[in-house]
Amino acid sequence: MEAFIRNYIDDLQRVISRVDASAVAKIIGLFGEARENGNRIFAIGNGGSASTASHFVNDMGKGASVGRDKRFKVISLTDNVEWMTALSNDISYDDVYVEQLKNHAEEGDVLLALSGSGNSENVLRAVRYANEIGCNTVGFTGFGGGALAGLAQTSIVADSNHMGRVEDLHLILQHLICYYYMDEES
């Protein structure tokens, strides 16, 4: 059991050590620009990635906003069960995020798209649409990047084919972004 634990931690440290800090800094800057310009930031994902999207919105909406002159306008498109199930039932689960973006997204907004595999069709459709209308798109993925790595304007690919490590890194990345604004700008 201890060998399993040690191996997991060692591999996660390897994945973390390969993150391009300049790419993370660029993403942090995109979110700051959105805040300064009054643009919205949307977050999407499926399963564990949906949970990370919601966590990101919580941390940016409260921790990085409350008590500050300028607040982040963050929206998780993963948290409206009624709308998501209606879209899934009446149109397609593949359109669950793009249809929400059609109601809200505007040029200059930012879309954070999380997909462990990088190949979730509903995420890819949303990124394509966001690109088309002039949003800034950010992708967090793993497993070699999938289609998302090439579709998002800025991507970080976790160097792992293990969903746990990929999702661990995505959570760390969202904390890096949020805590930059909570700790460095406080």
LINWOTA-V552156 format. One record per residue. N is the residue number from 1. RES is the residue in one letter. SS is DSSP state (2 for helix, 1 for strand, 0 for the rest). PSI is psi in degrees with one decimal (NA if undefined). Layout:
n={N N}
res={RES RES}
ss={SS SS}
psi={PSI PSI}
This chain:
n={1 2 3 4 5 6 7 8 9 10 11 12 13 14 15 16 17 18 19 20 21 22 23 24 25 26 27 28 29 30 31 32 33 34 35 36 37 38 39 40 41 42 43 44 45 46 47 48 49 50 51 52 53 54 55 56 57 58 59 60 61 62 63 64 65 66 67 68 69 70 71 72 73 74 75 76 77 78 79 80 81 82 83 84 85 86 87 88 89 90 91 92 93 94 95 96 97 98 99 100 101 102 103 104 105 106 107 108 109 110 111 112 113 114 115 116 117 118 119 120 121 122 123 124 125 126 127 128 129 130 131 132 133 134 135 136 137 138 139 140 141 142 143 144 145 146 147 148 149 150 151 152 153 154 155 156 157 158 159 160 161 162 163 164 165 166 167 168 169 170 171 172 173 174 175 176 177 178 179 180 181 182 183 184 185 186}
res={M E A F I R N Y I D D L Q R V I S R V D A S A V A K I I G L F G E A R E N G N R I F A I G N G G S A S T A S H F V N D M G K G A S V G R D K R F K V I S L T D N V E W M T A L S N D I S Y D D V Y V E Q L K N H A E E G D V L L A L S G S G N S E N V L R A V R Y A N E I G C N T V G F T G F G G G A L A G L A Q T S I V A D S N H M G R V E D L H L I L Q H L I C Y Y Y M D E E S}
ss={0 2 2 2 2 2 2 2 2 2 2 2 2 2 2 2 2 0 0 0 2 2 2 2 2 2 2 2 2 2 2 2 2 2 2 2 2 0 0 1 1 1 1 1 0 0 0 2 2 2 2 2 2 2 2 2 2 2 2 2 2 2 2 0 0 0 0 0 0 0 0 0 1 1 1 1 0 0 0 0 2 2 2 2 2 2 2 2 2 2 0 0 2 2 2 0 0 2 2 2 2 2 2 2 0 0 0 0 0 1 1 1 1 1 0 0 0 0 0 0 2 2 2 2 2 2 2 2 2 2 2 2 2 0 0 1 1 1 1 1 1 0 0 0 0 2 2 2 2 2 2 0 0 1 1 1 1 0 0 0 0 0 2 2 2 2 2 2 2 2 2 2 2 2 2 2 2 2 2 2 2 2 2 2 0 0}
psi={-44.4 -33.9 -40.9 -47.2 -47.1 -44.0 -42.1 -49.1 -44.0 -42.6 -38.7 -40.3 -38.2 -44.7 -45.4 -41.1 -17.9 2.9 134.4 106.7 -32.1 -34.0 -41.0 -42.2 -40.4 -43.3 -43.4 -42.9 -39.4 -42.0 -38.3 -40.5 -41.4 -44.1 -47.9 -34.3 -0.2 19.0 159.9 155.5 122.8 147.3 136.2 158.5 173.6 147.4 -127.2 -31.9 -33.3 -40.0 -42.6 -38.1 -45.2 -40.9 -44.0 -47.3 -39.7 -49.7 -39.5 -38.5 -33.6 -67.9 -38.4 4.2 -43.4 132.2 4.7 152.1 -41.7 134.9 154.3 133.1 90.1 139.2 125.1 119.1 5.5 -5.5 7.1 84.9 -42.8 -48.0 -43.1 -43.6 -34.2 -46.5 -43.4 -43.9 -44.3 -23.9 -80.3 145.2 -26.1 -19.8 8.0 -31.2 -39.7 -38.2 -36.1 -40.5 -35.2 -27.0 -28.7 -39.9 143.1 163.1 135.7 -16.6 168.3 136.8 119.5 114.2 120.5 129.6 116.3 -47.6 -26.0 9.4 17.7 117.9 -38.3 -33.9 -44.4 -41.4 -40.0 -42.1 -42.6 -47.5 -46.5 -42.2 -43.7 -35.1 3.4 21.3 160.2 130.3 134.6 131.8 133.3 124.3 -173.4 -158.5 40.9 -5.5 -31.4 -165.2 -29.6 -38.7 -36.8 -19.2 -41.4 144.2 -33.5 127.7 147.6 124.2 116.4 128.8 70.2 151.1 25.6 117.0 -36.7 -47.1 -38.9 -50.0 -35.1 -47.3 -41.3 -38.4 -40.7 -42.8 -43.8 -34.1 -38.8 -44.5 -53.8 -44.7 -20.8 -47.2 -24.9 -40.4 -43.1 -27.3 16.6 NA}
